[in-house]
Amino acid sequence: MTHSFVMPPRLVKIGDAAVFAGTTPRAIRHYHQIGLLPEPERGGAGTVAGATATTT
């Protein structure tokens, strides 16, 4: 029997997402601006992005 779990998106700081993706926060902001990546959710501790944005 296979179980599937739905996990809510994990929120990460833009700098952490950039390190994970091997790029810079500036590049990620540029990708948002030109529509390559969806707009991130915003949090109280600064700009955050759903982890799925960097893994899909």
N, C-alpha and C positions, 0 to 999 in steps of 0.2 A: 504494500500500500504506500502510495506517495502522498506526502503532505506538502502543501505549499503555504508559505507564510507571507503575508503582505506587510512589509516594513515601511514606515513613513520615511520620507527622504531625510537623510542626515544633513544637517547644516554645517558648513565649514567656512572658514574665513577665506577671502579671495587669495590671500598669499599662500595659504595651505593648498588650495585648489591648484594654484599655479605651479607650486613645487611638484605636486602629484602628477600634473600634466606635462611637466618639463618645459614650462614657459614662464612668462612674467605676468604679474597682475595687470600691467599696462596692456599686454597683448590680449588678456581675457576681456578687459574693458573694451578694447577695439572690436573683438569678436561679437560682443553684445551690441555695440553701436552699429555694426554693419548687418546685424541680424543672423549671424552664424550660430550664436548661442542664445537661448532664451534669457529674458531678464531675470536676474536673481531675486529671491525673496530678500527682504531687508530685516536685520535684527538690531537689537540694542547695542551689541558689541562691535558694530561696524558692518560693512557689507559682507553678506554671506551668500553662498550659492548652494543649491541642492547638489548633493554628491552625484546624483544621476546625470547632471549636466557634464561632468567630467569623465563619466564612465560609459556613456552611450554614444 
